Amino acid sequence: MKSAFITRIALLSVLLSGYALADDDCSEPVSDWQARDTLRQQVEQQYGWSVQRIKVDDGCYKLKGADRKGNAIEARYAPASLHLRTLQINFGDDGDARDYLASPNAE
C-alpha cells in the first residue's frame, strides 16, 4: 500500500515537473506566426534596439541584439502575437536598469 502511494507521488511529480518545463516553450501554430521582419521592425521602432539575429528556439522567436545604449539584449517572443515572454539585459559598466523600469510618476 505504501509503495503504491510513493509510486503515484513520484509519477505525479515527474508529470508536473515536465509540464512546468514545457511552459517555457511557445506552442502557437506555425500558420499563425508573423514574419521575423515584423518583429525586427517592431523592436527597432518601439525601443531603438539594433537586432543582430532572430531565430526559432523551442517554438519562440529568440532575438539577440543591443539596446540604444549598447547593452546586450536577449529576448524571447511568442511568434504569432509577438508578445514578449522573457527579456535578459547584460548591462555594460555604465548600464542603468532605470531605462527598463516603469517610472512611479508614469500614467
C-alpha positions as CSV (number, residue, x, y, z in Angstrom):
1,M,0.0,0.0,0.0
2,K,2.8,2.4,1.0
3,S,4.8,1.6,-2.2
4,A,1.8,2.3,-4.4
5,F,1.3,5.7,-2.8
6,I,5.0,6.5,-3.3
7,T,4.9,5.4,-6.9
8,R,1.8,7.6,-7.5
9,I,3.5,10.6,-5.9
10,A,6.7,10.0,-7.9
11,L,4.8,9.8,-11.2
12,L,2.7,12.9,-10.4
13,S,5.9,14.9,-9.6
14,V,7.5,13.8,-12.8
15,L,4.4,14.8,-14.8
16,L,4.1,18.2,-13.1
17,S,7.8,19.0,-13.5
18,G,7.6,18.2,-17.2
19,Y,4.6,20.5,-17.5
20,A,6.5,23.3,-15.8
21,L,9.5,22.9,-18.1
22,A,7.3,22.9,-21.2
23,D,5.7,26.2,-20.1
24,D,8.8,28.0,-21.3
25,D,8.1,26.8,-24.9
26,C,5.8,28.6,-27.3
27,S,3.1,26.4,-28.8
28,E,1.3,28.7,-31.3
29,P,0.5,27.1,-34.7
30,V,3.1,27.9,-37.3
31,S,0.3,29.0,-39.7
32,D,-0.4,31.9,-37.2
33,W,3.2,33.2,-36.9
34,Q,4.1,36.7,-38.0
35,A,7.3,37.3,-40.1
36,R,10.6,37.8,-38.3
37,D,11.0,41.1,-40.1
38,T,7.8,42.3,-38.4
39,L,9.3,41.6,-35.0
40,R,12.6,43.3,-36.1
41,Q,10.7,46.5,-37.2
42,Q,8.6,46.5,-34.0
43,V,11.6,46.4,-31.6
44,E,13.7,48.8,-33.7
45,Q,10.9,51.4,-33.8
46,Q,9.5,51.0,-30.3
47,Y,12.7,50.5,-28.3
48,G,15.5,51.6,-30.6
49,W,17.2,48.2,-30.4
50,S,19.6,47.0,-33.1
51,V,18.8,43.4,-34.0
52,Q,21.7,41.1,-34.7
53,R,19.7,37.8,-35.1
54,I,16.3,36.3,-34.8
55,K,16.0,32.5,-34.7
56,V,13.4,30.0,-33.6
57,D,14.1,28.3,-30.3
58,D,11.6,26.0,-28.6
59,G,8.8,27.4,-30.8
60,C,9.6,31.0,-29.8
61,Y,11.4,33.8,-31.6
62,K,14.7,34.3,-29.9
63,L,16.1,37.8,-30.6
64,K,19.7,38.9,-29.9
65,G,20.8,42.4,-30.3
66,A,21.7,45.6,-28.4
67,D,19.6,48.4,-26.9
68,R,20.2,52.1,-27.8
69,K,22.9,52.4,-25.2
70,G,24.8,49.3,-26.4
71,N,23.7,46.8,-23.7
72,A,23.4,43.3,-24.9
73,I,19.8,42.1,-25.2
74,E,18.4,38.6,-25.5
75,A,14.6,38.3,-25.7
76,R,12.0,35.6,-26.4
77,Y,8.8,36.5,-28.2
78,A,5.6,34.5,-29.0
79,P,5.8,34.2,-32.8
80,A,2.0,34.7,-33.5
81,S,1.3,37.6,-31.1
82,L,4.8,39.0,-30.9
83,H,4.3,39.4,-27.1
84,L,7.5,39.5,-25.1
85,R,7.9,36.3,-23.0
86,T,11.4,36.9,-21.5
87,L,14.0,39.6,-21.6
88,Q,17.6,39.4,-20.5
89,I,19.8,42.5,-20.5
90,N,23.6,42.4,-19.9
91,F,24.4,45.9,-18.8
92,G,27.8,47.4,-19.5
93,D,29.9,49.3,-17.0
94,D,27.7,52.4,-17.2
95,G,24.4,50.5,-17.7
96,D,21.3,51.5,-15.8
97,A,18.2,49.4,-15.3
98,R,16.1,52.5,-14.8
99,D,15.5,52.6,-18.5
100,Y,13.6,49.4,-18.2
101,L,11.6,50.1,-15.1
102,A,8.4,52.0,-15.1
103,S,8.5,55.4,-13.5
104,P,6.4,55.8,-10.4
105,N,5.0,59.0,-11.9
106,A,4.1,57.4,-15.2
107,E,0.4,57.4,-16.0
